[in-house]
Amino acid sequence: MSRSNNLKLDDPVTLEYKLPPTLPSSKSSISSISSPTILQGVVTFLGPVSFADGDDWVGVRLTGDSVGHGKNDGTVYGVRYFEGCGANGGAFVRKGVVRARTAN
């Protein structure tokens, strides 16, 4: 698995992603909220977005056990960037946290 800046649509990828926060059941679990998680998916969008600066955004449709751990369904603030996933089945991240992987 290697970091790649030459991503293409439909490339299988892994990403280090901070899951949306949940309320901890005790103070001892607060630190686990901000721990990054490794998720898997497929590149479905590349380029600039209306919700943040920069042109290095990657939209990922999550796959396998990662489905449901995203933040969107390909739509952010009413703008549809990609289709093909349900609620919390998509994520947007900067290219720097995405790694190309070999398809299984």
Summary of the structure (lengths in Angstrom):
residues: 104
radius of gyration: 13.9
end to end distance: 12.5
largest distance: 42.7
contacts: 281
relative contact order: 0.29
helix: 12%
strand: 38%
